[in-house]
Amino acid sequence: MILSKEKLQKNLDKLIWDIEEARIKRSEHLIVQLVVVSKYTEIENVKTLYELGQRNFAENYVQNLEQRSEALDELPLAWHLIGPLQKNKINKLIDINPMLFQALDSLELAGELQKRLEAKDKSMNCLMQINSSKEESKSGVELEKAYDTYLQIKESCPNINLKGVMTIGANTSDEGLVRDSFEKTYSVYEKLQKSGATICSMGMSGDFKLAIECGSNMIRIGSRLFSE
C-alpha cells in the first residue's frame, strides 16, 4: 500500500512525538535513533520517508536487503540487517556492506563472519543479539553469557566492529516481563560501555516506548509507520 506524503508525515510526526515523550521520561540527554523496518512497505514509501528526512532503514532477510539497497542505490540510505543470518548468506551480506548488522547471535556465527571478512579484507559493524526473554523461538546469546561472549568476540574477531547489543522484547502481554527483558539487556550494555559499546537497540512498534524508558537508544519500527 502506497501512502501519501501527508499521511506518512502525520505517522512520522506522531511517532517522533511518542519517542520524545518516552525519551524525556528516561533522560533529557538520551538520543534515540529511529530505524524504519521497510519489509512492511513499498519502495515508494521508503523514498517518501527519505524526502521527510529519514535515513536509517532495515530489512529482515539478506535477499530483501540486496533488492532494496540496489533499487534505492541513488539515495544515501543507511541499511541495517535485523534478521538472522544463515552461513550461506554471509558472503552476500559482506558484498552488500550494510551500515549495521544487528543480529550477531552466537560466537559460532561471529567466527564464520570473521573468517569471510578476513578473506575479503573487509570489516563490518555489528550488534550482538541477546535472548533476554529466554524464549526458545528467539535466537541470541544467553543473558548470563552475554557479557563474556561480547568480549570474546571483540578479542577474537578483529574484522567485526562490535557497536553494542540488540534484543527483542519478551513476546507477552505482561508488561512486567517485557520490561524485565529490556532492563536486563540494558544492564549488560551498561557494563559493556567501558569496552566501547555505544548502541543498545531495543524496541519495536508494540513496545518501543517501554524500551526507551529502559534506556534503548535505537528502535526498529515498521508496521506502526505504515498504517492507514
N, C-alpha and C positions, 0 to 999 in steps of 0.2 A: 504494500500500500504506500503510494507516494503522498506525502503530506505537504501542505502548502508551507511557504516560508513563514507566514504569520503563525500557523499552528505550531511549527517546530520552535519558533521564537518563544511562543507562550509556554510550551512544555519546558523549554530550557530555562526560561526565567523562573518558573515555579520550582524547578529542580535546584537551581542555584540559591533561591531563597531558603529552601529546606536545608541545603548544605550549610548555608551561613548560620541558620538557627542552631543546628547541631554543633557546628564549629565553635560558636561563641559559648555554648554550654560547657564545652571542654576547655577551650583556651582561646583568647584573642590572638595568640601568637601562632596557633596551628594553621598551616597552609594545606589545603586538601586538593589533590589533583583529580580531575574527572576523566575517566577513560570510558568512552562510549563503545558498548559492545554492538558491533554493526551486523552481526549474524541475523539479527531480527528484522533487518530492513533493506530497502532497495538502495542501490548506489546513488540514485538522485538525492535521497535524504542525507547521505554522507556528504555529498557536495554542498547541499544547503547548510548543513551544520558547520562545514568548513567556512562558508561565507559568513556565518554567525560567530565565528571566532574559535570553534572547537578544533583541536589539533590531534588529540590522542584517541586512537580507535583500536579496537581489539576484535580478534576472531578466535573461535574455539578449535579450529582444525587447520592443519598446515596447508591443505589444498585450497581451502577457502581464503586463507591469508594470502596465498600466492595469487589467486584470481583477483581478489580485491585490490591488493597493492599494485598489481600490474594495470588493472583497469583505471586506477586513480593515480597513476605514476606521475602525472603532471602537477599534482598537488603535494606540497611539502608536509605530508602527514607523518605522525609518529605511530608506527604499528606495534601492537602487542599481541603475543600469543598467550591465551589464558587457559587453554585446554591441555589435556595430556599429550605427551609427545611419544610416539612409537619410535623404536630404534631405527626402523627402516625409513623414517622421515627426517632423521637428523641432518643428513647432508642437504636436503631440500631447504630445511629451515635456515641452515647456515648461509645458503645462497640467497635466500630472501633477506637476511640480515635485519631482523626486527629491532626496534628500539629496545624492547624488553621481552624476555621470555619469563612468564610469571608462574610456571608450573613445574619447576625442577623438583620432582617429588621423591627422589631417592639418591643415595650415594652411588648406587649402581648406574643410574641414568647419568649422573654427573660424570662418572668415569668414562662412559661411552661418548658423551658430548665432548669431553676434554680431548679424547683421542682424535676425534674427527676435526675439532677446531685446530689442534696442533698440526695435523696433516695438511690442513688448508691454510695454515699460518693466519688464522683469524681469531677473534675473541668475541664474546657475547655477554651482554648484560642480562642477569638472571635474578629472579627471586626464588627462594626455597619455599616450597609449599609445605605447610604443616597441617596434619589431620587433627585439628584441635578438638573436634567433636567425637573423635574415636569411632566414627561410623564406618562400617565395612564397605559401604558403597563409595566412599571417598578415598582418593589417593592422597599421599602426602607422608612426610616424615612423622613418626610418633612424637607427641608433645614432649615426653620425657627425654627423648634422644635429640630433640631439635637443636639445642644449643651446641652440643658436641659435634653433631653431624655438620652443622653450618661451618664450624671452624675447621673440620676435617676437609670439607670441600674446598674451602678457601686456601688451605695449605697444600692440598694435593692436586688441585686443578687450576693452574695459573692462567689458563686462557678463558676461564669463567670469571666474569666480574660480578661477584655477588653484591647486590644492592640492598638486600633486605629480605623480608618474608611476606608470604601471602597465605591467607586461609579462606575457606568457605564456611560461613556460619552454620551452626547446627540446624539440621532440617527438621524443625519442630515449631509448633505454635507457642511453646513455652519460652517466653522472653528471657526468663532467668537462665535457661540452658544456652540460649544464643549468646547472651551477654557473657556468660562464663567462658564460652569458646573464644570470644573476642578478647576478653581480658587476659586469658592465659597466653594467647598469641602475642598480645602487646607486651606482656611481661618478658617473653623470650626476646622480642625485638629490642626492648629497653636495654637488656643485658648486652645485646649484640651491637649496640650503637658505638660502644668503645672499640669495636672491631670494624667500624666503618659503615655499618648498616644505616641507611637513610630512608628506606621505604617500608611502610607497614600497610600492605594492600589488603583491606578487609571491607566487606560490604557490597551488596548488590541492590537491585531495585526494591526488594522487600525489607531489607534490614540495614540500609546504609546509614540512616540517622543514628541508630544504636551503635553501629561500628565506629562512626566518627566520635560519638560520646565516649567510646572506649579507647580512642587515640589513633584511629586509622587516618593516614594521610594520603591514601589513594583509594578511590572507589570505582567499581566496574558496573556501569548502568546500561541496560538495554531496553527491555520492554517498557519501562516507565517513561522513556522519552518518546516512544513511538505509538502511544495510544491516541485514539482519535479525540 
